[in-house]
Amino acid sequence: MSTTTTRGVAQPAPAKVSRPRPRRSLRASSTFNFWLFTGPFLIGLIIFVFVPIGWSIWLSFFEARFTVTPSEFVGFDNYQQILTDANFRNSLVTFTVFAAFIVPATWALSLGLALLVNRLRFMRAFFRSVFFLPTAVSYVAAALIWKMSLFNGVRFGLANTVLGWFGVDNIAWLANPDPPWYWLVIVTVRLWLQSGFYMILFIAALQNIPRELYEAASIDGAKPGWQTFRHITLPQLRATSTAVILLLLVAAYQAFDEFFNLLGKATWGQPPLVELYKMALGQNQNYGAGSAGAVVLTLLICVVTLLQGKIMGFGRGEESK
């Protein structure tokens, strides 16, 4: 140990203070781990989402029949063709009406299931799993079960068997557009498939409502049931309800699997995606017009979503409500 002399008295030299080294290696390791985990996802997102979207927009301005690498620029002719196509316009009108029915029906059913399951004092996890299980079923498989077993047009179908007990003749559920019984088949299968998922969202929101609100309402004289649901539960579910309705609207306009498997090549009740499928992958294989229709449908979904969010105050802070 080195020493210093002050007025003849030996004193130890002050120790050198070591400065902490910057943790560059730790930062570099964190950055490497970030890109290691997110890199494959980002690459897949770019290749399978962003590139097809850009390519579809590019194809919509070209004459692309039987080819995805066209050279003839046609401007907005494909958009004019798709907007003047009677089948595509009718499908948009039909599915706007369909969305007006399926969205509130699914919202009400999923909310009702969430309220019932949330009030259970035993076997809550069991019933939650039972109602959520249909979400894991393929839309194609569910559509075939509905078509070949439940709503079979012959007397061996479950629906016709039950109706036969009351003296009702067999109903061709999917073979005749007048009366449009096929909507009952489509709506029921869609309710069965997606209500469980939105029920889970509502259960999570219900469990986040402070119990103090119900206790205060009880002290103020509010009766349990409709009063507490209307003035406490429903307002507290505003954000979740808005998100659920937006998701349901988008899903309604993107419907394809159940319609394609239930109705087949029928000319009635087809969604916009089926019409675009026939246009782009049918006999003509008009990829340009099909891409233009996809762009139009995407813009329509965006407009409806923004309007719905504006009306219901999606993303608005509590202080501005």
Secondary structure, DSSP 8 states (H G I E B T S, - for coil): --EEEETTEEEE-----------HHHHHHHHHHHHHHHHHHHHHHIIIIIHHHHHHHHHTTB--BS-SS---B-TTHHHHHHHT-HHHHHHHHHHHHHHHHHHHHHHHHHHHHHHHHHH-SSSHHHHHHHHHGGGGS-HHHHHHHIIIIIS-SSTTSHHHHHHHHTT-----TTT-SSS-THHHHHHHHHHHHHHHHHHHHHHHHHHTS-HHHHHHHHHTT--TTHHHIIIIIHHHTHHHHHHHHHHHHHHHHT--HHHHHHHTT-SSS--HHHHHHHHHHSSS-BHHHHHHHHHHHHHHHHHHHHHHHHHHTTT--GGG-
